[in-house]
Amino acid sequence: MTTRPLTTRRTEPDLADRIHGGWLGRIAGNMLGKPVEQGEVWTRERIDRYLRRAAALPLTDYLPEPADAEESAVLRPEWRACVRGRIHGSCRDDDVDYAILGLHLLETHGFGFTTEQVGDLWLLRMPYLQTFTAERAAYRNLANGMKPPLTATYENPYQEWIGALIRADVYGWTCPGEPSRAAGLARRDAVLSHTGNGVYGAMFAAALVSAAFTAATVRDALETALGVIPASSRLARTVRRVATLHETRLPWEETLATVSQETAGLGWIHTVPNAAVLTAGLLYGDGDFTRTIALTVRGGLDTDSNGATAGSVAGVVTGAAAIPEQWTEPLEDTVRSAVFGFDGVRISALAERTLRLARSAP
């Protein structure tokens, strides 16, 4: 399958539209995947059965309401505010909270921020009970007086999980076309809570979003992002495996089934298998916003996180104006957030603040 060429972006209005698209895409993708965010329950097969039962395949809008009480019982409890026809602004979610927190970090400390300042901002702005897995372990370690990098390693079994990857988009949005710089910022953030493939996932995501502003194709953006992490890492090898299977014209379902077998045992929140789902969604989505986020969420595992990152990349590729309105209108330009001082903020305002940082970057 060939990938469609992306338009090279250079002018300021175009940059503004693409940064706005990144925010909208992240939020829409997160909302799409949120009801089925439980990878051991919501497998690819079960998600498609749910959609088939509702006559919602191909998936071109937010998830339909569950057909009965049995189905609703296994959805995330937030589903009532995340399914089509019920959405009035975005739900609160850590996948969006960390993008907001990263924006605030750069506004407060600039691009020379330290890992210690990331931790300080968490303690100041983020409620402990709205953190999870590696972030909660690091938060606890910070509260107990530990400093990075010990915050990432002490009593933290989640060091290679997906948490650092979901914090990385803002570094790509503020460093458009500078993937190495974006990756460096993401690494400085990630080492507060992660090691190994957990850190590489953040670097990869930041570089991928940054590269999407200027790469000729989605595949080119992926190749650029692979260039910022060790080629021998399991993350890099898995992403390349997905790209190779895509090149052979293997169907999307078979590609994911193959890679799922090869990453079995890592768990549904680990960075590596989720990066495989993300990569497949981007490649088989072929530059189309709706197809990209739909395939990514249908891929299962950490559906809201993967949908958010895929939506961010696809939103940068298309720009806000080209994202179909069924994804953007229900968001009502409003974000719910657990970050102190940001609940109810406008998505357009977040995009404008991000643009100012991108313009002012040294």
Backbone hydrogen bonds in HBPLUS format (Angstrom, degrees):
<---DONOR---> <-ACCEPTOR-->    atom                        ^
c    i                          cat <-CA-CA->   ^        H-A-AA   ^      H-
h    n   atom  resd res      DA  || num        DHA   H-A  angle D-A-AA Bond
n    s   type  num  typ     dist DA aas  dist angle  dist       angle   num
A0006-LEU N   A0216-ALA O   2.37 MM 210  4.94 159.9  1.41 137.3 145.0     1
A0015-LEU N   A0011-THR O   2.91 MM   4  6.19 154.6  1.98 151.2 159.3     2
A0016-ALA N   A0012-GLU O   2.90 MM   4  6.16 161.4  1.93 159.6 163.8     3
A0017-ASP N   A0013-PRO O   3.06 MM   4  6.28 157.5  2.11 145.1 150.5     4
A0018-ARG N   A0014-ASP O   3.01 MM   4  6.25 152.5  2.09 149.0 156.3     5
A0019-ILE N   A0015-LEU O   2.93 MM   4  6.15 157.9  1.98 155.0 160.5     6
A0020-HIS N   A0016-ALA O   2.98 MM   4  6.11 163.6  2.00 148.3 153.4     7
A0021-GLY N   A0017-ASP O   2.86 MM   4  6.02 145.5  1.98 134.4 144.9     8
A0320-ALA N   A0017-ASP O   2.93 MM 303  5.38 163.8  1.95 128.1 131.8     9
A0022-GLY N   A0018-ARG O   2.87 MM   4  6.14 142.3  2.01 139.0 148.6    10
A0022-GLY N   A0019-ILE O   3.08 MM   3  4.99 119.0  2.47  91.3 106.4    11
A0023-TRP N   A0019-ILE O   3.12 MM   4  6.53 157.0  2.17 152.0 156.3    12
A0024-LEU N   A0020-HIS O   2.94 MM   4  6.21 174.3  1.95 158.0 159.6    13
A0025-GLY N   A0021-GLY O   2.76 MM   4  5.76 159.0  1.81 145.3 152.2    14
A0026-ARG N   A0022-GLY O   2.95 MM   4  6.03 157.3  2.00 143.5 149.6    15
A0027-ILE N   A0023-TRP O   3.05 MM   4  6.28 167.2  2.07 155.1 157.9    16
A0028-ALA N   A0024-LEU O   2.85 MM   4  5.98 168.3  1.86 154.8 158.7    17
A0029-GLY N   A0025-GLY O   2.90 MM   4  5.85 165.1  1.92 147.3 152.2    18
A0030-ASN N   A0026-ARG O   3.01 MM   4  6.08 152.4  2.09 140.3 148.2    19
A0031-MET N   A0027-ILE O   2.96 MM   4  6.18 159.6  2.00 149.0 154.3    20
A0032-LEU N   A0028-ALA O   2.91 MM   4  6.13 151.5  1.99 148.5 156.6    21
A0033-GLY N   A0029-GLY O   3.17 MM   4  6.36 156.0  2.23 144.0 148.9    22
A0034-LYS N   A0030-ASN O   3.00 MM   4  5.95 131.3  2.24 145.8 158.6    23
A0036-VAL N   A0033-GLY O   3.26 MM   3  5.87 138.7  2.44 116.0 125.6    24
A0037-GLU N   A0034-LYS O   3.26 MM   3  5.22 158.4  2.31 119.4 115.3    25
A0076-ARG N   A0035-PRO O   2.87 MM  41  4.82 168.5  1.88 135.7 139.7    26
A0038-GLN N   A0036-VAL O   2.93 MM   2  5.81 125.2  2.23 111.0  95.0    27
A0041-VAL N   A0038-GLN O   2.90 MM   3  5.59 149.8  1.99 123.0 132.1    28
A0042-TRP N   A0038-GLN O   2.76 MM   4  5.72 169.4  1.77 161.1 162.1    29
A0047-ILE N   A0043-THR O   2.93 MM   4  6.15 165.1  1.95 159.5 163.1    30
A0048-ASP N   A0044-ARG O   3.09 MM   4  6.30 163.4  2.12 149.4 153.6    31
A0049-ARG N   A0045-GLU O   2.96 MM   4  6.20 146.9  2.07 142.7 152.1    32
A0050-TYR N   A0046-ARG O   2.97 MM   4  6.18 159.8  2.01 150.3 155.0    33
A0051-LEU N   A0047-ILE O   3.02 MM   4  6.33 158.8  2.06 148.8 154.3    34
A0052-ARG N   A0048-ASP O   2.78 MM   4  5.87 156.7  1.83 145.7 152.8    35
A0053-ARG N   A0049-ARG O   2.92 MM   4  6.02 157.1  1.97 147.5 153.2    36
A0054-ALA N   A0050-TYR O   3.30 MM   4  6.55 140.0  2.47 136.9 146.6    37
A0054-ALA N   A0051-LEU O   3.16 MM   3  5.17 127.1  2.45  94.0 107.4    38
A0056-ALA N   A0051-LEU O   2.75 MM   5  4.85 173.3  1.76 151.4 149.8    39
A0055-ALA N   A0052-ARG O   3.02 MM   3  4.88 161.8  2.05 104.7 108.7    40
A0084-ARG N   A0063-LEU O   2.94 MM  21  5.93 158.0  1.99 150.8 158.1    41
A0072-SER N   A0068-ASP O   3.08 MM   4  6.39 165.0  2.10 152.9 157.5    42
A0073-ALA N   A0069-ALA O   3.00 MM   4  6.01 142.0  2.15 142.1 150.5    43
A0074-VAL N   A0071-GLU O   3.21 MM   3  5.76 149.7  2.31 111.9 119.1    44
A0075-LEU N   A0072-SER O   3.33 MM   3  5.28 154.3  2.40  99.1 106.5    45
A0079-TRP N   A0076-ARG O   2.99 MM   3  5.68 163.2  2.02 130.8 132.0    46
A0081-ALA N   A0078-GLU O   2.97 MM   3  5.88 163.7  2.00 131.8 135.8    47
A0082-CYS N   A0079-TRP O   2.93 MM   3  4.90 165.8  1.95 110.4 114.4    48
A0086-ARG N   A0083-VAL O   3.03 MM   3  5.76 158.9  2.08 144.3 147.2    49
A0089-GLY N   A0330-PRO O   2.95 MM 241  6.20 176.9  1.95 153.0 154.1    50
A0090-SER N   A0334-THR O   3.12 MM 244  6.32 177.4  2.12 149.2 148.5    51
A0096-VAL N   A0093-ASP O   3.08 MM   3  5.61 147.2  2.20 111.9 120.5    52
A0097-ASP N   A0093-ASP O   2.88 MM   4  6.12 161.2  1.92 150.3 156.6    53
A0098-TYR N   A0094-ASP O   3.05 MM   4  5.95 167.9  2.07 147.4 147.5    54
A0099-ALA N   A0096-VAL O   3.10 MM   3  5.19 123.6  2.43  98.7 113.2    55
A0100-ILE N   A0096-VAL O   3.06 MM   4  6.40 159.3  2.10 156.2 161.6    56
A0101-LEU N   A0097-ASP O   2.80 MM   4  6.07 158.2  1.84 150.2 157.4    57
A0102-GLY N   A0098-TYR O   2.85 MM   4  5.89 152.4  1.93 138.7 145.7    58
A0103-LEU N   A0099-ALA O   3.04 MM   4  6.26 151.3  2.12 141.5 148.9    59
A0104-HIS N   A0100-ILE O   2.96 MM   4  6.26 161.2  1.99 151.7 156.7    60
A0105-LEU N   A0101-LEU O   2.85 MM   4  6.08 147.7  1.95 142.8 152.4    61
A0106-LEU N   A0102-GLY O   3.07 MM   4  6.34 161.7  2.11 149.1 151.8    62
A0107-GLU N   A0103-LEU O   2.97 MM   4  6.24 154.6  2.03 149.4 157.2    63
A0108-THR N   A0104-HIS O   2.89 MM   4  5.96 144.7  2.02 143.4 152.7    64
A0109-HIS N   A0105-LEU O   2.82 MM   4  5.87 172.7  1.82 160.3 162.3    65
A0110-GLY N   A0106-LEU O   2.86 MM   4  4.45 135.8  2.06 115.2 124.4    66
A0113-PHE N   A0110-GLY O   3.32 MM   3  5.84 142.3  2.47 121.1 120.0    67
A0117-GLN N   A0114-THR O   3.08 MM   3  5.18 124.1  2.40  96.2 109.9    68
A0118-VAL N   A0114-THR O   3.19 MM   4  6.64 143.1  2.34 143.2 153.2    69
A0118-VAL N   A0115-THR O   3.11 MM   3  5.08 123.5  2.44  94.9 109.3    70
A0119-GLY N   A0115-THR O   3.17 MM   4  6.56 159.5  2.21 152.0 155.9    71
A0120-ASP N   A0116-GLU O   2.96 MM   4  6.26 155.6  2.02 146.4 153.5    72
A0121-LEU N   A0117-GLN O   3.03 MM   4  6.15 154.7  2.10 142.7 148.5    73
A0122-TRP N   A0118-VAL O   3.05 MM   4  6.39 150.2  2.14 147.7 156.2    74
A0123-LEU N   A0119-GLY O   3.12 MM   4  6.43 166.1  2.14 155.7 157.3    75
A0124-LEU N   A0120-ASP O   3.05 MM   4  6.25 145.3  2.17 141.3 151.2    76
A0125-ARG N   A0121-LEU O   2.81 MM   4  5.76 160.1  1.84 154.1 158.1    77
A0126-MET N   A0122-TRP O   2.87 MM   4  5.01 158.3  1.92 142.8 145.4    78
A0340-PHE N   A0125-ARG O   2.94 MM 215  5.03 165.6  1.96 146.5 147.9    79
A0130-GLN N   A0127-PRO O   3.00 MM   3  5.43 160.9  2.03 114.7 120.7    80
A0131-THR N   A0128-TYR O   3.08 MM   3  5.55 152.1  2.16 119.8 120.2    81
A0135-GLU N   A0132-PHE O   2.99 MM   3  5.49 124.7  2.30 157.1 146.6    82
A0136-ARG N   A0132-PHE O   3.26 MM   4  4.82 155.0  2.33  98.2 102.9    83
A0137-ALA N   A0133-THR O   3.04 MM   4  6.35 159.2  2.09 156.1 162.3    84
A0138-ALA N   A0134-ALA O   2.93 MM   4  6.13 162.3  1.96 148.6 153.4    85
A0139-TYR N   A0135-GLU O   2.84 MM   4  5.95 156.5  1.90 145.6 152.7    86
A0140-ARG N   A0136-ARG O   2.93 MM   4  6.09 163.3  1.96 148.4 152.3    87
A0141-ASN N   A0137-ALA O   3.00 MM   4  6.25 155.1  2.06 144.5 151.7    88
A0142-LEU N   A0138-ALA O   2.81 MM   4  6.09 152.0  1.89 149.1 157.2    89
A0143-ALA N   A0139-TYR O   2.88 MM   4  6.18 162.2  1.91 154.0 158.4    90
A0144-ASN N   A0140-ARG O   3.04 MM   4  6.25 134.1  2.26 138.4 150.6    91
A0146-MET N   A0141-ASN O   2.95 MM   5  5.43 157.8  2.00 158.6 151.4    92
A0145-GLY N   A0142-LEU O   2.90 MM   3  5.17 159.3  1.95 113.0 116.3    93
A0150-LEU N   A0147-LYS O   3.01 MM   3  5.86 119.7  2.38 138.6 141.0    94
A0152-ALA N   A0149-PRO O   2.99 MM   3  5.55 150.1  2.08 113.4 121.6    95
A0153-THR N   A0150-LEU O   3.09 MM   3  5.22 138.0  2.27 102.6 114.1    96
A0154-TYR N   A0150-LEU O   3.04 MM   4  5.86 160.3  2.08 165.5 163.6    97
A0161-TRP N   A0158-TYR O   3.02 MM   3  5.30 167.0  2.03 120.7 121.5    98
A0195-THR N   A0159-GLN O   3.18 MM  36  5.39 158.0  2.23 123.5 127.1    99
A0271-THR N   A0160-GLU O   3.06 MM 111  6.12 170.2  2.06 149.1 149.2   100
A0162-ILE N   A0269-ILE O   2.98 MM 107  5.92 144.0  2.11 174.6 172.5   101
A0165-LEU N   A0162-ILE O   3.06 MM   3  5.39 120.3  2.43 107.9 122.9   102
A0166-ILE N   A0162-ILE O   3.27 MM   4  6.62 150.7  2.36 156.5 164.9   103
A0167-ARG N   A0164-ALA O   3.12 MM   3  5.25 149.3  2.22 101.8 111.2   104
A0168-ALA N   A0165-LEU O   3.28 MM   3  5.49 169.9  2.29 114.3 116.3   105
A0171-TYR N   A0168-ALA O   3.05 MM   3  5.75 142.8  2.20 120.2 129.4   106
A0172-GLY N   A0169-ASP O   2.87 MM   3  5.21 129.3  2.13 107.2 121.4   107
A0173-TRP N   A0169-ASP O   2.93 MM   4  6.31 158.6  1.98 157.1 164.1   108
A0174-THR N   A0170-VAL O   3.06 MM   4  6.12 150.2  2.15 139.1 146.1   109
A0175-CYS N   A0172-GLY O   3.26 MM   3  5.09 149.9  2.35  96.5 105.4   110
A0178-GLU N   A0175-CYS O   3.01 MM   3  5.30 154.0  2.08 139.2 134.6   111
A0177-GLY N   A0210-SER O   3.03 MM  33  5.17 161.0  2.07 121.6 124.0   112
A0182-ALA N   A0178-GLU O   3.02 MM   4  6.28 162.8  2.05 157.3 162.9   113
A0183-ALA N   A0179-PRO O   2.89 MM   4  6.03 157.7  1.94 147.4 153.3   114
A0184-GLY N   A0180-SER O   3.02 MM   4  6.25 149.5  2.12 143.2 151.0   115
A0185-LEU N   A0181-ARG O   3.13 MM   4  6.47 154.7  2.20 150.6 156.2   116
A0186-ALA N   A0182-ALA O   3.00 MM   4  6.27 162.1  2.03 150.8 156.0   117
A0187-ARG N   A0183-ALA O   2.90 MM   4  6.09 150.9  1.98 146.1 153.9   118
A0188-ARG N   A0184-GLY O   3.17 MM   4  6.39 156.8  2.23 142.4 147.8   119
A0189-ASP N   A0185-LEU O   3.19 MM   4  6.52 146.5  2.31 146.3 155.0   120
A0190-ALA N   A0186-ALA O   2.81 MM   4  5.97 165.5  1.83 152.5 157.2   121
A0191-VAL N   A0187-ARG O   3.12 MM   4  6.17 159.6  2.16 158.9 158.7   122
A0192-LEU N   A0189-ASP O   3.30 MM   3  6.08 166.1  2.32 120.3 124.3   123
A0193-SER N   A0190-ALA O   3.01 MM   3  5.95 157.2  2.06 129.2 132.7   124
A0194-HIS N   A0190-ALA O   2.96 MM   4  5.73 146.7  2.07 152.1 160.0   125
A0198-GLY N   A0195-THR O   2.93 MM   3  5.39 135.3  2.13 150.5 145.9   126
A0199-VAL N   A0196-GLY O   2.99 MM   3  5.51 126.3  2.29 112.5 124.2   127
A0200-TYR N   A0196-GLY O   3.00 MM   4  6.33 164.4  2.02 151.2 156.4   128
A0201-GLY N   A0197-ASN O   2.86 MM   4  5.84 146.3  1.98 136.4 144.1   129
A0202-ALA N   A0199-VAL O   3.10 MM   3  5.29 119.8  2.48 100.3 114.2   130
A0203-MET N   A0199-VAL O   3.08 MM   4  6.43 163.6  2.11 155.8 160.0   131
A0204-PHE N   A0200-TYR O   2.80 MM   4  5.94 161.5  1.84 152.7 158.0   132
A0205-ALA N   A0201-GLY O   2.96 MM   4  6.10 162.6  1.99 146.2 150.6   133
A0206-ALA N   A0202-ALA O   3.00 MM   4  6.17 168.1  2.01 153.4 156.5   134
A0207-ALA N   A0203-MET O   3.02 MM   4  6.13 164.3  2.05 148.3 152.9   135
A0208-LEU N   A0204-PHE O   2.85 MM   4  5.97 150.8  1.94 146.0 155.0   136
A0209-VAL N   A0205-ALA O   2.99 MM   4  6.21 165.5  2.01 154.7 156.8   137
A0210-SER N   A0206-ALA O   3.01 MM   4  6.18 164.1  2.04 147.3 152.4   138
A0211-ALA N   A0207-ALA O   2.78 MM   4  5.89 162.6  1.81 149.0 154.2   139
A0212-ALA N   A0208-LEU O   3.01 MM   4  6.14 139.1  2.19 141.5 151.8   140
A0213-PHE N   A0210-SER O   3.24 MM   3  5.87 159.4  2.28 114.2 119.7   141
A0214-THR N   A0211-ALA O   3.05 MM   3  5.68 148.1  2.15 116.5 124.3   142
A0215-ALA N   A0211-ALA O   2.81 MM   4  5.60 151.9  1.89 170.1 178.5   143
A0221-ALA N   A0217-THR O   3.04 MM   4  6.42 152.1  2.12 146.5 153.9   144
A0222-LEU N   A0218-VAL O   2.98 MM   4  6.32 154.7  2.04 150.7 157.4   145
A0223-GLU N   A0219-ARG O   2.93 MM   4  6.21 157.2  1.98 149.3 155.4   146
A0224-THR N   A0220-ASP O   2.93 MM   4  6.17 157.6  1.98 149.1 155.0   147
A0225-ALA N   A0221-ALA O   2.97 MM   4  6.20 157.9  2.02 146.2 152.3   148
A0226-LEU N   A0222-LEU O   2.92 MM   4  6.18 150.7  2.00 148.5 156.5   149
A0227-GLY N   A0223-GLU O   3.24 MM   4  6.48 132.6  2.48 136.4 147.8   150
A0227-GLY N   A0224-THR O   3.01 MM   3  5.17 134.5  2.23  98.8 111.8   151
A0228-VAL N   A0225-ALA O   3.21 MM   3  5.76 169.6  2.22 114.9 118.2   152
A0229-ILE N   A0226-LEU O   3.35 MM   3  5.74 168.5  2.36 113.0 116.4   153
A0233-SER N   A0230-PRO O   3.08 MM   3  5.41 162.3  2.11 111.2 116.9   154
A0237-ARG N   A0233-SER O   3.05 MM   4  6.32 166.4  2.07 154.2 158.2   155
A0238-THR N   A0234-ARG O   2.95 MM   4  6.03 151.7  2.03 145.7 152.7   156
A0239-VAL N   A0235-LEU O   3.01 MM   4  6.24 163.9  2.04 155.3 159.3   157
A0240-ARG N   A0236-ALA O   2.99 MM   4  6.16 163.1  2.02 150.5 155.3   158
A0241-ARG N   A0237-ARG O   3.00 MM   4  6.11 142.9  2.14 134.7 144.9   159
A0242-VAL N   A0238-THR O   3.09 MM   4  6.42 157.1  2.14 151.1 155.2   160
A0243-ALA N   A0239-VAL O   3.08 MM   4  6.37 161.4  2.11 148.7 153.9   161
A0244-THR N   A0240-ARG O   2.87 MM   4  6.07 152.8  1.95 147.6 154.7   162
A0245-LEU N   A0241-ARG O   3.01 MM   4  6.26 162.2  2.04 151.5 155.6   163
A0246-HIS N   A0242-VAL O   2.93 MM   4  6.15 154.6  2.00 149.8 157.3   164
A0247-GLU N   A0243-ALA O   3.01 MM   4  6.24 149.0  2.11 141.1 149.1   165
A0248-THR N   A0244-THR O   3.20 MM   4  6.55 137.7  2.39 141.5 152.1   166
A0248-THR N   A0245-LEU O   3.19 MM   3  5.20 129.8  2.46  94.2 107.0   167
A0250-LEU N   A0245-LEU O   3.43 MM   5  5.92 159.7  2.47 167.2 161.6   168
A0249-ARG N   A0246-HIS O   3.03 MM   3  5.27 160.4  2.07 111.5 116.5   169
A0254-GLU N   A0251-PRO O   3.04 MM   3  5.37 117.4  2.45 104.7 119.4   170
A0255-THR N   A0251-PRO O   2.96 MM   4  6.27 154.3  2.03 156.7 165.0   171
A0256-LEU N   A0252-TRP O   3.05 MM   4  6.33 166.8  2.07 159.0 160.8   172
A0257-ALA N   A0253-GLU O   2.97 MM   4  6.15 153.3  2.04 143.1 151.3   173
A0258-THR N   A0254-GLU O   2.93 MM   4  6.02 157.9  1.98 145.3 150.6   174
A0259-VAL N   A0255-THR O   3.05 MM   4  6.30 170.1  2.06 154.8 156.7   175
A0260-SER N   A0256-LEU O   2.83 MM   4  5.81 149.0  1.93 143.3 152.6   176
A0261-GLN N   A0257-ALA O   3.20 MM   4  6.39 153.3  2.28 141.8 147.0   177
A0262-GLU N   A0258-THR O   3.23 MM   4  6.54 150.2  2.33 140.7 149.0   178
A0263-THR N   A0259-VAL O   2.96 MM   4  6.17 127.6  2.24 143.7 156.5   179
A0264-ALA N   A0261-GLN O   3.44 MM   3  5.15 166.7  2.46  99.1 101.4   180
A0266-LEU N   A0263-THR O   3.33 MM   3  6.18 158.8  2.38 145.2 145.8   181
A0270-HIS N   A0267-GLY O   3.45 MM   3  5.60 164.9  2.47 105.5 109.8   182
A0275-ALA N   A0271-THR O   2.86 MM   4  5.99 146.0  1.98 151.0 160.9   183
A0276-ALA N   A0272-VAL O   3.17 MM   4  6.50 142.7  2.31 146.3 156.3   184
A0277-VAL N   A0273-PRO O   3.20 MM   4  6.56 154.0  2.27 143.6 149.0   185
A0278-LEU N   A0274-ASN O   2.93 MM   4  6.19 163.1  1.96 151.0 155.7   186
A0279-THR N   A0275-ALA O   2.87 MM   4  5.97 163.5  1.90 144.5 149.1   187
A0280-ALA N   A0276-ALA O   2.97 MM   4  6.14 162.8  2.00 149.5 154.2   188
A0281-GLY N   A0277-VAL O   2.97 MM   4  6.17 159.1  2.02 148.1 154.0   189
A0282-LEU N   A0278-LEU O   3.00 MM   4  6.28 156.2  2.06 152.0 158.1   190
A0283-LEU N   A0279-THR O   2.95 MM   4  6.16 167.4  1.97 154.6 157.9   191
A0284-TYR N   A0280-ALA O   2.89 MM   4  5.83 167.9  1.90 154.0 157.8   192
A0285-GLY N   A0281-GLY O   2.86 MM   4  5.47 129.8  2.12 126.1 139.3   193
A0286-ASP N   A0283-LEU O   3.29 MM   3  5.32 139.9  2.46  95.1 105.5   194
A0288-ASP N   A0285-GLY O   3.06 MM   3  5.62 167.2  2.08 125.3 127.9   195
A0292-THR N   A0288-ASP O   2.92 MM   4  5.92 155.1  1.99 152.1 159.6   196
A0293-ILE N   A0289-PHE O   3.14 MM   4  6.44 170.5  2.15 163.9 162.9   197
A0294-ALA N   A0290-THR O   2.97 MM   4  5.97 157.1  2.02 151.2 158.6   198
A0295-LEU N   A0291-ARG O   2.96 MM   4  5.93 168.9  1.97 146.6 150.0   199
A0296-THR N   A0292-THR O   3.08 MM   4  6.14 157.3  2.13 143.7 150.7   200
A0297-VAL N   A0293-ILE O   3.02 MM   4  6.12 165.3  2.05 145.6 149.0   201
A0298-ARG N   A0294-ALA O   2.93 MM   4  6.07 161.6  1.97 150.1 156.1   202
A0299-GLY N   A0295-LEU O   2.99 MM   4  6.09 121.2  2.35 135.6 149.4   203
A0299-GLY N   A0296-THR O   3.13 MM   3  5.11 140.7  2.29  94.2 105.8   204
A0300-GLY N   A0297-VAL O   3.11 MM   3  5.77 171.1  2.11 119.7 122.6   205
A0303-THR N   A0301-LEU O   2.89 MM   2  5.49 127.4  2.17 110.5  94.5   206
A0306-ASN N   A0302-ASP O   2.94 MM   4  6.10 172.0  1.95 166.2 168.9   207
A0307-GLY N   A0303-THR O   2.87 MM   4  5.81 156.6  1.92 139.8 147.4   208
A0308-ALA N   A0304-ASP O   2.98 MM   4  6.00 147.5  2.09 134.1 142.6   209
A0309-THR N   A0305-SER O   3.09 MM   4  6.39 163.5  2.12 152.3 155.1   210
A0310-ALA N   A0306-ASN O   2.92 MM   4  6.05 168.4  1.94 154.4 158.3   211
A0311-GLY N   A0307-GLY O   2.85 MM   4  5.85 152.8  1.93 139.9 148.2   212
A0312-SER N   A0308-ALA O   2.92 MM   4  6.12 145.7  2.04 142.1 151.4   213
A0313-VAL N   A0309-THR O   3.06 MM   4  6.35 166.5  2.08 154.5 156.2   214
A0314-ALA N   A0310-ALA O   2.89 MM   4  6.05 171.4  1.89 153.4 156.4   215
A0315-GLY N   A0311-GLY O   2.74 MM   4  5.68 145.9  1.86 138.4 148.3   216
A0316-VAL N   A0312-SER O   3.01 MM   4  6.23 150.4  2.10 145.4 152.3   217
A0317-VAL N   A0313-VAL O   2.98 MM   4  6.28 156.4  2.04 149.4 156.5   218
A0318-THR N   A0314-ALA O   2.96 MM   4  6.19 161.1  2.00 149.0 152.8   219
A0319-GLY N   A0315-GLY O   2.73 MM   4  5.36 152.0  1.81 139.7 149.1   220
A0322-ALA N   A0319-GLY O   3.22 MM   3  5.71 144.6  2.35 110.5 119.4   221
A0323-ILE N   A0320-ALA O   3.17 MM   3  5.43 160.7  2.21 109.4 115.3   222
A0327-TRP N   A0324-PRO O   3.08 MM   3  5.99 162.6  2.11 125.3 130.0   223
A0329-GLU N   A0325-GLU O   2.92 MM   4  5.50 162.9  1.95 145.1 150.7   224
A0331-LEU N   A0328-THR O   3.06 MM   3  5.44 141.3  2.21 110.2 121.4   225
A0332-GLU N   A0329-GLU O   3.10 MM   3  5.60 156.5  2.16 116.3 122.8   226
A0334-THR N   A0331-LEU O   3.04 MM   3  6.05 158.8  2.09 133.3 135.7   227
A0347-ILE N   A0333-ASP O   3.15 MM  14  5.03 148.7  2.25  99.9 109.1   228
A0335-VAL N   A0345-VAL O   2.98 MM  10  5.56 147.5  2.09 156.9 167.3   229
A0344-GLY N   A0335-VAL O   2.79 MM   9  5.18 138.0  1.97 150.8 161.8   230
A0342-PHE N   A0339-VAL O   3.03 MM   3  5.68 155.1  2.09 150.6 148.8   231
A0345-VAL N   A0342-PHE O   3.12 MM   3  5.48 151.4  2.20 141.5 136.4   232
A0350-LEU N   A0346-ARG O   3.10 MM   4  6.46 154.2  2.17 146.7 153.0   233
A0351-ALA N   A0347-ILE O   2.98 MM   4  6.29 156.4  2.03 151.1 157.7   234
A0352-GLU N   A0348-SER O   2.97 MM   4  6.20 152.6  2.04 142.6 149.8   235
A0353-ARG N   A0349-ALA O   2.99 MM   4  6.22 157.4  2.04 149.2 154.8   236
A0354-THR N   A0350-LEU O   2.95 MM   4  6.15 151.0  2.03 144.6 153.0   237
A0355-LEU N   A0351-ALA O   2.91 MM   4  6.13 155.1  1.97 147.8 154.4   238
A0356-ARG N   A0352-GLU O   3.08 MM   4  6.35 154.0  2.15 144.3 150.5   239
A0357-LEU N   A0353-ARG O   3.20 MM   4  6.53 151.6  2.29 141.5 148.3   240
A0358-ALA N   A0354-THR O   2.93 MM   4  6.27 158.5  1.98 151.5 157.8   241
A0359-ARG N   A0355-LEU O   2.90 MM   4  6.14 154.1  1.97 152.3 159.0   242
A0360-SER N   A0356-ARG O   3.02 MM   4  6.13 142.0  2.17 138.7 149.0   243
A0361-ALA N   A0357-LEU O   3.00 MM   4  5.96 116.6  2.41 145.9 158.7   244
